[in-house]
């Protein structure tokens, strides 16, 4: 029964292969990194060597194997090869042809062949293998950018070193996986293409690398706010109460200071007149002060110091980084809600409580 006996679906599969799969005579073009001369790989085993590492496997028992496809020339065992991306030459040992779980050593593989090289140092998935005499570099593989972020945690510190080594091997295998240490928030982050991929990695860590109780949780987010662009506001004041009256024109400019170690820098400039410096502290305070309240503390209002414009970076529901800008009341809301996430109430920042008028 089945396709093995009655050839059900086999002809359809062969038709799909001939129609959609690339032809063995398909020409791949590379470039000589020394003189920028183009080189066409026409699957000639007597031509210059051009091959690519298209897959990397890190087996806990067999070690690292790099799977290679040869597009031009001949790749021989115990020979010198060149990585044009890093201008580095190295020597390889054995070459294997792979059929299922069987690894058969061979003397060489020629254009059109696929082979496996153990412990190929200095090469990763996507790198080109050539020779120093003719350093051909094939087109770069564009890998998808990981967008799903999770915090990865293990049950005890004894597994931390094992986890680091295992994740390094997984990143070597899969270029869409990225791991990094978030020192500021004290966490290890893992990024991938969707939650399912990260769950499979967690299962591999437990089953293949014997790291127990691997947990994927939501990452801690370090909320920060700063002025990103220059903004200017003007206001004109007139008051006539006899005599010469009063007139003033005030311009306030907000711009990045370039020094994020300081909270802010307040500078003054007077044009076309004289203003007492005793007014400057009140002006500085008035720029930052606003009225604020909260449902956590009903019927209580006070003055707080908040920026007029806030730009924040955050992660949306898909783990993608977004940028939002709030002005006026929205800027105050951003600061207010971010304080809540850090366990801070607006009452902790009130400079002066306000009294409610009786109705």
C-alpha positions as CSV (number, residue, x, y, z in Angstrom):
1,X,0.0,0.0,0.0
2,X,1.1,3.6,-0.4
3,X,3.2,5.5,-2.8
4,X,6.1,3.1,-2.4
5,X,4.2,0.3,-4.1
6,X,1.8,2.1,-6.4
7,X,3.8,5.2,-7.2
8,X,1.0,7.4,-6.1
9,X,2.0,11.1,-6.2
10,X,5.6,10.4,-7.3
11,X,5.2,11.7,-10.9
12,X,3.5,14.8,-9.5
13,X,6.4,15.3,-7.1
14,X,8.9,14.9,-10.0
15,X,7.0,17.4,-12.1
16,X,7.1,19.9,-9.2
17,X,10.9,19.4,-8.9
18,X,11.6,20.0,-12.6
19,X,9.3,23.0,-12.7
20,X,10.1,24.9,-9.5
21,X,13.6,23.7,-8.3
22,X,16.7,25.5,-9.7
23,X,18.3,23.9,-12.6
24,X,21.8,22.2,-12.1
25,X,23.0,24.4,-14.9
26,X,21.9,27.6,-13.1
27,X,24.8,30.0,-13.0
28,X,25.7,31.6,-9.7
29,X,27.8,34.8,-9.9
30,X,30.6,35.7,-7.4
31,X,33.1,38.5,-7.2
32,X,36.9,38.5,-6.8
33,X,37.4,40.6,-3.6
34,X,40.9,41.6,-4.8
35,X,40.0,43.2,-8.2
36,X,36.1,43.2,-8.1
37,X,36.0,41.1,-11.2
38,X,32.8,39.1,-11.7
39,X,33.1,35.3,-11.7
40,X,30.4,32.9,-13.1
41,X,30.2,29.5,-11.4
42,X,29.2,27.1,-14.2
43,X,29.6,23.9,-12.3
44,X,33.0,23.1,-13.8
45,X,35.1,20.9,-11.5
46,X,38.3,22.1,-13.3
47,X,37.6,25.8,-12.7
48,X,38.5,27.9,-9.6
49,X,37.0,26.8,-6.3
50,X,33.8,28.5,-5.1
51,X,31.6,26.8,-2.4
52,X,29.2,27.9,0.3
53,X,28.5,26.8,3.9
54,X,24.7,26.5,3.8
55,X,24.1,24.7,7.1
56,X,25.9,24.2,10.4
57,X,25.1,21.4,12.8
58,X,26.4,21.2,16.4
59,X,25.9,17.7,17.7
60,X,26.7,17.0,21.4
61,X,28.4,13.8,20.5
62,X,29.8,14.3,16.9
63,X,30.7,17.9,17.3
64,X,30.4,20.7,14.7
65,X,29.7,19.8,11.1
66,X,29.6,22.4,8.3
67,X,27.5,21.4,5.2
68,X,29.0,22.7,2.0
69,X,27.8,22.9,-1.6
70,X,30.4,23.3,-4.3
71,X,29.4,25.6,-7.2
72,X,32.8,25.6,-9.0
73,X,36.0,23.7,-8.9
74,X,37.0,20.9,-6.6
75,X,37.3,20.9,-2.8
76,X,39.9,18.4,-1.6
77,X,40.5,17.0,1.9
78,X,43.6,18.1,3.8
79,X,43.8,21.3,1.7
80,X,44.0,25.1,2.4
81,X,40.9,27.1,1.9
82,X,40.2,30.8,2.2
83,X,37.3,32.9,3.7
84,X,37.1,36.1,1.7
85,X,34.7,37.7,4.1
86,X,37.4,37.7,6.9
87,X,40.5,37.5,4.8
88,X,41.5,34.3,6.6
89,X,43.1,31.1,5.4
90,X,42.7,27.8,7.2
91,X,43.3,24.1,6.6
92,X,40.6,21.5,6.5
93,X,40.9,17.8,7.4
94,X,38.4,15.2,6.2
95,X,35.4,15.6,3.9
96,X,32.4,13.4,4.2
97,X,29.4,12.7,2.0
98,X,26.3,12.3,4.0
99,X,23.4,9.9,3.4
100,X,21.0,9.9,6.3
101,X,23.0,9.1,9.5
102,X,25.9,7.7,7.5
103,X,29.0,9.8,7.0
104,X,31.3,8.4,4.3
105,X,34.8,10.0,4.0
106,X,35.9,11.0,0.5
107,X,39.0,12.5,-1.0
108,X,37.2,15.4,-2.6
109,X,33.9,16.8,-3.7
110,X,33.4,18.5,-7.1
111,X,31.1,21.2,-8.5
112,X,27.5,20.2,-7.9
113,X,28.3,18.0,-4.9
114,X,27.3,18.5,-1.2
115,X,29.6,17.4,1.6
116,X,30.2,17.9,5.3
117,X,33.4,19.2,6.9
118,X,34.0,18.6,10.7
119,X,35.3,21.3,12.9
120,X,35.5,24.0,10.2
121,X,36.8,26.9,12.3
122,X,36.4,30.5,11.0
123,X,33.4,29.8,8.8
124,X,29.7,30.1,9.6
125,X,26.5,29.6,7.7
126,X,26.4,31.7,4.6
127,X,30.2,32.1,4.2
128,X,32.0,31.4,0.9
129,X,34.9,28.9,0.6
130,X,37.5,29.8,-2.0
131,X,41.3,29.9,-2.4
132,X,43.7,32.8,-1.7
133,X,44.8,32.7,-5.3
134,X,41.3,33.4,-6.5
135,X,39.3,34.8,-3.6
136,X,35.8,34.5,-4.9
137,X,32.9,35.7,-2.7
138,X,29.4,34.6,-3.5
139,X,26.3,36.8,-2.8
140,X,25.4,37.3,0.8
141,X,22.4,35.4,2.3
142,X,19.8,37.7,3.8
143,X,18.6,36.1,7.0
144,X,15.3,37.2,8.6
145,X,15.6,39.6,11.5
146,X,14.4,38.1,14.8
147,X,11.5,40.1,16.3
148,X,10.1,37.9,19.1
149,X,12.0,38.5,22.4
150,X,11.8,36.4,25.6
151,X,13.7,36.2,28.8
152,X,15.3,32.8,29.3
153,X,15.8,31.5,32.8
154,X,17.2,28.2,34.2
155,X,16.5,26.6,37.6
156,X,19.9,27.2,39.1
157,X,23.2,29.0,38.6
158,X,25.1,25.7,38.0
159,X,23.3,25.5,34.6
160,X,24.2,29.0,33.5
161,X,27.5,28.0,32.0
162,X,26.0,25.0,30.2
163,X,23.2,27.3,28.9
164,X,25.7,29.8,27.5
165,X,27.6,27.1,25.6
166,X,24.4,25.5,24.3
167,X,23.0,28.9,23.1
168,X,26.3,29.7,21.4
169,X,26.0,26.4,19.4
170,X,22.3,27.1,18.5
171,X,23.2,30.6,17.3
172,X,25.9,29.0,15.1
173,X,23.4,26.7,13.6
174,X,20.5,29.2,13.1
175,X,21.3,32.8,12.1
176,X,17.7,33.9,12.9
177,X,18.4,33.3,16.6
178,X,20.1,35.9,18.7
179,X,21.0,35.8,22.4
180,X,22.3,38.7,24.5
181,X,22.9,39.6,28.1
182,X,20.9,42.6,29.2
183,X,23.3,43.8,32.0
184,X,21.2,46.9,32.8
185,X,18.1,44.8,33.7
186,X,20.0,41.7,34.9
187,X,18.5,39.2,32.4
188,X,19.4,37.0,29.4
189,X,17.3,37.6,26.3
190,X,16.7,35.3,23.4
191,X,15.3,36.5,20.1
192,X,13.7,34.5,17.3
193,X,11.1,34.3,14.5
194,X,8.0,33.7,16.6
195,X,7.2,32.1,19.9
196,X,7.1,28.5,18.4
197,X,10.7,28.7,17.4
198,X,11.8,29.8,20.9
199,X,9.7,27.0,22.4
200,X,11.5,24.5,20.2
201,X,14.8,25.9,21.3
202,X,13.8,25.6,25.0
203,X,12.8,21.9,24.3
204,X,16.2,21.3,22.6
205,X,18.0,22.7,25.6
206,X,16.2,20.3,27.9
207,X,16.2,17.2,25.7
208,X,19.5,17.5,23.7
209,X,21.7,19.5,26.1
210,X,20.2,18.2,29.4
211,X,19.5,21.6,30.9
212,X,16.5,21.2,33.1
213,X,13.6,23.6,33.8
214,X,14.3,26.1,31.0
215,X,11.7,28.9,31.3
216,X,10.7,31.5,28.7
217,X,9.1,34.6,30.3
218,X,8.3,38.1,29.3
219,X,11.4,40.4,29.4
220,X,11.9,43.2,31.7
221,X,11.8,46.5,29.9
222,X,13.9,49.4,31.0
223,X,11.8,52.5,30.4
224,X,13.8,55.7,29.5
225,X,12.7,59.1,28.3
226,X,14.7,62.0,26.7
227,X,14.4,64.9,24.4
228,X,15.2,63.7,20.8
229,X,14.6,66.8,18.7
230,X,14.6,70.6,19.1
231,X,11.2,72.4,19.7
232,X,10.5,76.1,20.2
233,X,7.5,77.9,21.8
234,X,6.8,81.7,22.0
235,X,4.5,83.8,24.2
236,X,3.9,87.5,24.2
237,X,2.8,89.4,27.4
238,X,1.1,92.8,27.5
239,X,-0.3,94.7,30.5
240,X,-1.4,98.3,30.6
241,X,-2.1,99.7,34.1
242,X,-1.1,103.3,33.6
243,X,2.2,104.7,32.7
244,X,4.4,102.8,30.3
245,X,2.8,99.5,31.0
246,X,4.4,96.1,30.8
247,X,5.5,94.1,27.8
248,X,7.6,90.9,27.3
249,X,8.1,88.3,24.7
250,X,9.4,84.9,25.9
251,X,10.8,82.2,23.8
252,X,11.5,78.7,25.1
253,X,13.6,76.2,23.2
254,X,14.0,72.6,24.1
255,X,16.8,70.6,22.5
256,X,19.0,67.5,23.3
257,X,21.9,68.4,25.5
258,X,24.1,65.5,24.3
259,X,24.9,64.6,27.9
260,X,22.5,61.9,29.2
261,X,24.3,61.7,32.5
262,X,22.7,65.0,33.6
263,X,18.9,65.4,34.1
264,X,18.8,68.6,32.0
265,X,20.7,71.9,31.4
266,X,18.8,75.2,31.9
267,X,20.2,78.2,30.1
268,X,19.0,81.8,29.8
269,X,19.4,84.6,27.3
270,X,18.0,88.2,27.5
271,X,17.7,90.2,24.3
272,X,16.9,93.9,24.0
273,X,16.4,94.6,27.7
274,X,17.3,93.7,31.3
275,X,15.6,91.1,33.4
276,X,16.6,90.4,37.1
277,X,18.2,87.0,37.7
278,X,15.9,86.6,40.6
279,X,13.1,85.6,38.2
280,X,15.1,82.8,36.5
281,X,14.5,80.1,39.2
282,X,10.8,80.6,39.0
283,X,10.8,80.4,35.2
284,X,12.8,77.2,35.3
285,X,10.3,75.7,37.8
286,X,7.3,76.9,35.9
287,X,8.6,75.2,32.7
288,X,8.5,71.8,34.3
289,X,5.5,72.1,36.6
290,X,2.0,70.7,35.9
291,X,-1.1,69.6,37.8
292,X,-1.6,65.9,38.2
293,X,-3.9,63.4,39.8
294,X,-4.5,59.7,39.9
295,X,-7.4,57.2,40.4
296,X,-5.1,55.4,42.9
297,X,-5.4,58.4,45.2
298,X,-9.0,59.8,44.6
299,X,-9.7,63.5,44.9
300,X,-6.1,64.4,45.4
301,X,-4.2,66.8,43.1
302,X,-0.8,68.4,43.2
303,X,1.9,70.1,41.2
304,X,4.5,67.8,39.6
305,X,7.5,68.5,37.4
306,X,7.1,66.7,34.0
307,X,8.6,67.3,30.6
308,X,6.4,68.9,27.9
309,X,7.4,66.4,25.3
310,X,8.4,62.7,25.7
311,X,9.6,60.1,23.2
312,X,9.6,56.5,24.3
313,X,10.7,53.2,22.8
314,X,8.6,50.1,23.6
315,X,7.7,46.6,22.4
316,X,4.3,46.0,20.9
317,X,2.3,42.8,21.3
318,X,4.4,41.1,18.6
319,X,7.7,42.0,20.3
320,X,8.5,44.6,17.6
321,X,10.2,47.8,18.7
322,X,8.1,50.9,18.3
323,X,8.7,54.7,19.0
324,X,5.9,56.9,20.4
325,X,6.0,60.7,21.0
326,X,3.7,62.5,23.4
327,X,3.2,66.2,24.0
328,X,1.6,68.1,26.8
329,X,-0.9,65.9,28.6
330,X,0.2,62.8,26.7
331,X,3.8,63.4,27.7
332,X,2.5,63.6,31.3
333,X,0.6,60.4,30.9
334,X,3.6,58.6,29.6
335,X,5.7,59.6,32.6
336,X,2.8,58.9,35.0
337,X,2.2,55.3,33.7
338,X,5.9,54.4,33.4
339,X,6.2,55.5,37.1
340,X,3.4,53.0,37.9
341,X,5.4,50.2,36.2
342,X,8.3,51.1,38.5
343,X,6.1,51.1,41.6
344,X,6.1,54.9,41.9
345,X,2.9,57.0,42.5
346,X,2.5,60.6,41.4
347,X,2.3,61.6,45.1
348,X,6.0,60.7,45.4
349,X,6.8,63.5,43.0
350,X,4.3,66.2,44.2
351,X,6.0,69.6,44.8
352,X,2.8,71.2,46.2
353,X,-0.6,69.8,47.1
354,X,-3.6,71.7,45.8
355,X,-6.8,72.2,47.7
356,X,-10.2,71.4,46.1
357,X,-12.8,74.2,46.2
358,X,-16.1,73.3,47.9
359,X,-19.0,73.1,45.4
